[in-house]
Amino acid sequence: MELTHLRGCGTALVTPFQQDGRLDEAAVRRLVRRQLEEGIDFLVPCGTTGESPVLTAEEHARVIEITLEEARGKVPVIAGAGGNNTRRVCEQVRQTERLGVDGILSVSPYYNKPTQEGLYQHFRAIAQSTSLPVIVYNVPGRTGCNIEPATLVRLAEIPNILGVKEASGNVVQIGEILRRLPERFRVISGDDSVTLPLLAMGACGVISVVSNVVPREMTEMVSLCHRGDLRAARRIHYRLLPLMQVLFIETSPIPVKAALAALDLVQPVYRLPLVPMQPETHAKLLKVLEDLELPAAKEKQYAAGGAD
């Protein structure tokens, strides 16, 4: 599927596990079907919200296969393939391409803290390893290094580097990227809470955590922005702002998985080093779901479901 004009709301899908820690394939299908029914614009399996660092190669491929089977070409599927070993990432990208995805989302190398030249060479190597469009993912709060606008300007010269998922939280930097990069370069919000202002500045959409829970509303907010109805978009933004905040009250994707568990969509099971929410923060999450009139299972005893 052609991604040149990619826009809208895409969901950074969580990866559901069974109580014994195994991949929950039935839940993967259920989540993808729900996203499609709610009108999502594209899907992003096996990103970091999908706990990609703790998936085996076989699980990574299987989640993507199921997503593609359920999507059936209705929406683009942009699969996560990233890490801090460039050679290994390139191999993962090649394997992922063979599955038939429409594009790749690749997170900046974490821990290594490469220089800007190292970041350029890393993403250049990834782009050269595939014919697919590649979206660079900048999230310095999780990786320890920031992809600067000047580096993105260089990367944009590589034909199949499509754009950037920007989660730096630096609105001035993102504005500089939007000002300096060519129109074909897709700038995508990676932070739900600043999606509305970034869309107003010229971003093309969002890769969203919140849309795991409320896909229809997030998709509608983005669509309203593109149609120029900022007043209606603001209403949705402010309605969902408490959810945007509480889903990051602990390290993501812990809260979003807990929210989906409260909605009876997944089990609250994580793989170490992630663990279930603390009782006090979980209570805050349930209160937000209740206030939004989502069918949270408030009466359920929260089950500690961590599995290694």
C-alpha positions as CSV (number, residue, x, y, z in Angstrom):
1,M,0.0,0.0,0.0
2,E,1.4,3.4,-1.0
3,L,2.4,5.5,2.1
4,T,3.6,8.6,0.3
5,H,0.6,10.6,1.6
6,L,0.3,8.8,4.9
7,R,-1.9,10.8,7.4
8,G,-4.3,10.3,10.2
9,C,-4.3,8.3,13.4
10,G,-2.4,5.0,13.7
11,T,-2.4,2.9,16.8
12,A,0.8,1.7,18.4
13,L,-0.7,-1.7,19.3
14,V,0.0,-3.4,22.6
15,T,1.0,-7.0,22.6
16,P,-1.3,-9.1,24.7
17,F,0.0,-12.1,26.7
18,Q,-1.8,-15.0,28.3
19,Q,-1.6,-15.6,32.1
20,D,1.3,-18.0,31.6
21,G,3.2,-15.4,29.6
22,R,2.7,-16.8,26.1
23,L,1.6,-14.6,23.2
24,D,-2.2,-14.3,23.2
25,E,-3.0,-14.7,19.5
26,A,-6.8,-14.5,20.0
27,A,-6.4,-11.2,21.8
28,V,-4.2,-9.8,19.1
29,R,-7.0,-10.6,16.6
30,R,-9.6,-9.1,18.9
31,L,-7.6,-5.8,19.3
32,V,-7.0,-5.4,15.5
33,R,-10.6,-6.1,14.6
34,R,-11.7,-3.5,17.2
35,Q,-9.4,-0.9,15.7
36,L,-10.7,-1.6,12.2
37,E,-14.3,-1.4,13.3
38,E,-13.6,1.9,15.0
39,G,-12.2,3.4,11.8
40,I,-8.5,3.7,12.6
41,D,-6.3,4.9,9.7
42,F,-3.3,2.6,10.1
43,L,-1.8,0.1,12.5
44,V,1.6,-0.2,14.1
45,P,2.3,-3.6,15.6
46,C,5.5,-4.5,17.4
47,G,6.6,-1.0,18.3
48,T,7.9,-0.2,21.7
49,T,4.3,0.1,23.0
50,G,4.0,-3.5,21.9
51,E,6.9,-4.5,24.2
52,S,9.1,-5.3,21.2
53,P,12.3,-5.6,23.2
54,V,11.0,-8.7,25.0
55,L,9.4,-10.5,22.0
56,T,11.2,-13.4,20.4
57,A,11.8,-13.2,16.7
58,E,9.0,-15.8,16.2
59,E,6.6,-13.8,18.3
60,H,7.5,-10.5,16.5
61,A,6.7,-12.2,13.2
62,R,3.5,-13.8,14.4
63,V,2.0,-10.6,15.7
64,I,2.7,-8.9,12.4
65,E,1.3,-11.9,10.5
66,I,-2.0,-11.8,12.5
67,T,-2.3,-8.0,12.1
68,L,-1.9,-8.4,8.3
69,E,-4.4,-11.2,8.2
70,E,-7.0,-9.2,10.0
71,A,-6.3,-5.9,8.2
72,R,-6.6,-7.6,4.8
73,G,-5.3,-4.5,3.1
74,K,-8.0,-2.2,4.5
75,V,-5.4,0.0,6.2
76,P,-1.6,0.3,6.0
77,V,0.4,-1.8,8.5
78,I,3.7,-0.2,9.6
79,A,5.7,-2.6,11.7
80,G,8.2,-1.8,14.4
81,A,11.7,-3.0,13.7
82,G,14.4,-1.3,15.8
83,G,17.1,-1.6,18.3
84,N,20.7,-0.6,19.1
85,N,22.6,-3.2,17.0
86,T,22.4,-1.9,13.4
87,R,23.3,-5.2,11.8
88,R,20.6,-7.0,13.8
89,V,18.0,-4.3,13.1
90,C,18.7,-4.5,9.3
91,E,18.2,-8.3,9.4
92,Q,14.9,-7.8,11.4
93,V,13.8,-5.3,8.8
94,R,14.5,-7.7,5.9
95,Q,12.6,-10.5,7.7
96,T,9.7,-8.1,8.4
97,E,9.6,-6.9,4.8
98,R,9.1,-10.5,3.7
99,L,5.9,-10.7,5.8
100,G,4.3,-8.1,3.5
101,V,4.1,-5.0,5.6
102,D,3.6,-1.5,4.1
103,G,6.4,0.2,6.0
104,I,8.8,0.1,8.9
105,L,8.9,2.2,12.1
106,S,12.4,2.1,13.6
107,V,13.3,3.6,17.0
108,S,16.5,5.5,17.6
109,P,19.3,3.3,19.1
110,Y,19.0,3.3,22.9
111,Y,21.8,3.2,25.5
112,N,24.6,3.5,22.9
113,K,24.0,7.3,22.7
114,P,25.4,7.6,19.2
115,T,26.5,10.9,17.7
116,Q,24.4,12.6,15.1
117,E,26.7,11.1,12.5
118,G,26.1,7.7,14.1
119,L,22.4,8.2,14.0
120,Y,22.6,9.2,10.3
121,Q,24.6,6.1,9.4
122,H,22.4,3.8,11.5
123,F,19.2,4.9,9.7
124,R,20.9,5.1,6.3
125,A,21.9,1.4,6.7
126,I,18.4,0.5,7.6
127,A,17.0,2.3,4.6
128,Q,19.5,0.6,2.4
129,S,18.5,-2.8,3.7
130,T,14.9,-2.6,2.5
131,S,12.7,-1.3,-0.3
132,L,10.0,-0.3,2.2
133,P,9.4,3.2,3.4
134,V,11.0,3.8,6.8
135,I,9.7,6.1,9.6
136,V,12.4,7.2,12.0
137,Y,11.3,7.3,15.7
138,N,12.7,10.0,17.9
139,V,12.0,9.5,21.6
140,P,15.0,10.9,23.5
141,G,13.3,10.4,26.9
142,R,13.5,6.7,26.3
143,T,16.6,6.3,24.2
144,G,19.1,8.9,25.7
145,C,19.8,10.7,22.4
146,N,17.9,13.2,20.3
147,I,17.7,13.2,16.5
148,E,18.4,16.8,15.6
149,P,16.6,18.6,12.8
150,A,19.8,18.9,10.8
151,T,20.2,15.1,10.9
152,L,16.6,14.6,9.7
153,V,17.3,17.0,6.8
154,R,20.2,14.7,5.8
155,L,18.0,11.6,6.2
156,A,15.2,13.1,4.2
157,E,17.5,13.0,1.2
158,I,17.4,9.2,1.3
159,P,14.4,8.3,-1.0
160,N,12.8,5.6,1.2
161,I,13.0,7.5,4.5
162,L,9.4,8.6,4.6
163,G,9.3,10.7,7.8
164,V,9.7,10.9,11.6
165,K,7.6,9.9,14.6
166,E,8.5,12.8,16.9
167,A,8.1,12.2,20.6
168,S,10.8,14.6,21.9
169,G,8.2,16.8,23.5
170,N,10.1,19.8,22.1
171,V,7.5,21.8,20.2
172,V,10.1,24.3,19.0
173,Q,12.3,21.5,17.6
174,I,9.3,19.9,15.9
175,G,8.4,23.3,14.4
176,E,11.9,23.6,13.1
177,I,11.6,20.1,11.5
178,L,8.3,21.1,9.9
179,R,9.8,24.4,8.6
180,R,13.0,22.8,7.2
181,L,11.9,19.4,5.8
182,P,10.4,19.0,2.4
183,E,6.6,18.6,2.1
184,R,6.9,14.9,1.2
185,F,8.6,14.2,4.6
186,R,5.9,12.9,7.0
187,V,6.1,14.4,10.5
188,I,4.0,12.3,12.8
189,S,3.2,13.1,16.5
190,G,4.5,10.4,18.9
191,D,2.9,12.1,21.9
192,D,-0.9,12.0,22.3
193,S,-1.0,15.1,24.5
194,V,0.6,17.4,21.9
195,T,-0.9,15.9,18.8
196,L,-3.5,18.8,18.4
197,P,-0.9,21.6,18.4
198,L,1.4,19.6,16.1
199,L,-1.4,19.0,13.7
200,A,-2.1,22.7,13.7
201,M,1.6,23.3,12.9
202,G,1.5,20.9,9.9
203,A,2.1,17.4,11.2
204,C,0.3,14.7,9.2
205,G,-1.0,12.6,12.1
206,V,-0.2,10.6,15.2
207,I,1.1,7.2,16.1
208,S,-1.0,6.9,19.3
209,V,-1.0,5.0,22.5
210,V,-4.4,6.4,23.6
211,S,-6.1,5.1,20.5
212,N,-5.6,1.6,21.9
213,V,-8.4,2.6,24.3
214,V,-10.4,5.1,22.2
215,P,-9.6,4.6,18.6
216,R,-12.7,6.2,17.2
217,E,-12.3,9.5,19.2
218,M,-8.6,9.9,18.4
219,T,-9.2,9.2,14.7
220,E,-12.0,11.7,14.7
221,M,-9.9,14.4,16.4
222,V,-7.2,14.0,13.8
223,S,-9.7,14.1,11.0
224,L,-11.4,17.2,12.3
225,C,-8.0,19.0,12.4
226,H,-7.3,18.0,8.8
227,R,-10.7,19.4,7.9
228,G,-10.0,22.7,9.6
229,D,-12.6,22.2,12.4
230,L,-10.2,23.0,15.3
231,R,-13.1,23.9,17.7
232,A,-14.6,20.4,17.4
233,A,-11.1,18.9,17.6
234,R,-10.3,20.8,20.8
235,R,-13.5,19.4,22.4
236,I,-12.2,15.9,21.8
237,H,-8.7,16.8,22.9
238,Y,-9.8,18.2,26.2
239,R,-12.2,15.4,26.9
240,L,-9.4,12.9,26.3
241,L,-6.6,14.9,28.0
242,P,-7.0,13.1,31.4
243,L,-6.7,9.8,29.6
244,M,-3.7,11.0,27.7
245,Q,-2.1,12.0,31.0
246,V,-3.0,8.9,33.1
247,L,-1.8,6.5,30.4
248,F,1.7,7.8,31.2
249,I,1.4,7.9,35.0
250,E,3.7,4.9,35.0
251,T,6.1,3.7,32.3
252,S,4.2,3.0,29.1
253,P,2.8,0.5,28.1
254,I,2.0,-0.5,31.7
255,P,-1.1,1.8,32.1
256,V,-2.5,1.3,28.6
257,K,-2.4,-2.5,29.1
258,A,-4.1,-2.0,32.4
259,A,-6.8,0.1,30.8
260,L,-7.4,-2.5,28.1
261,A,-7.6,-5.2,30.8
262,A,-10.2,-3.1,32.6
263,L,-12.2,-3.1,29.4
264,D,-11.9,-6.9,29.2
265,L,-9.8,-6.8,26.0
266,V,-6.5,-8.2,27.3
267,Q,-5.0,-9.8,30.4
268,P,-2.9,-7.4,32.6
269,V,0.2,-9.5,31.8
270,Y,3.7,-8.0,31.2
271,R,7.1,-9.4,30.7
272,L,9.9,-8.3,33.0
273,P,11.3,-5.8,33.6
274,L,7.8,-4.3,33.2
275,V,5.4,-5.1,36.1
276,P,1.7,-4.4,36.9
277,M,0.6,-1.0,38.0
278,Q,0.8,0.1,41.7
279,P,-2.6,0.0,43.4
280,E,-2.8,3.8,43.9
281,T,-2.0,4.6,40.3
282,H,-4.3,1.9,39.0
283,A,-7.1,3.4,41.0
284,K,-6.5,6.8,39.3
285,L,-6.6,5.1,35.9
286,L,-9.9,3.4,36.7
287,K,-11.3,6.8,37.9
288,V,-10.4,8.3,34.5
289,L,-12.0,5.5,32.6
290,E,-15.2,5.9,34.8
291,D,-15.3,9.6,34.2
292,L,-15.1,9.0,30.4
293,E,-18.0,6.6,30.8
294,L,-15.9,3.7,29.4
295,P,-17.1,0.3,30.6
296,A,-14.2,-0.2,33.1
297,A,-14.5,-3.3,35.3
298,K,-14.2,-1.2,38.5
299,E,-15.4,-4.0,40.7
300,K,-12.7,-6.4,39.6
301,Q,-9.9,-7.2,41.9
302,Y,-6.8,-6.0,40.0
303,A,-4.7,-9.1,39.3
304,A,-1.0,-8.9,39.4
305,G,-0.2,-10.6,36.1
306,G,3.5,-10.1,35.5
307,A,5.2,-13.0,33.7
308,D,8.7,-13.6,32.6
